[in-house]
Amino acid sequence: MSAIDPRTMASNAKRVKAIEEENAKLKKLLAELMLDVSTLREMLRKTSEAQFEERAMSVTGPRTMASATNWAITENS
C-alpha cells in the first residue's frame, strides 16, 4: 500500500473547503431567489384580485350579500 502524500491531502482539503463555501453561497442565493419569487407571486395575486374587483364593480356596481340574495330571489320567482 502506498503512503498518501501530505501535499495531495492538503490540496484536496483546500478544494473541498472551496467547494463547500461555494455551495453555501449558492444555497443562500437560491433561498433569496425563492423568497423573491414567493413575494412577487403574492403581489401579483393581490394585484390581480384588486383589478378583478375593480373591473367587476365598474360593470356591475358594488355588490353586497343582500343584493346578491335579492337577485337570486328575483331570478327564481
MODELLER restraints for C-alpha pairs under 7 A, 6 or more apart:
rsr = mdl.restraints
at = mdl.atoms
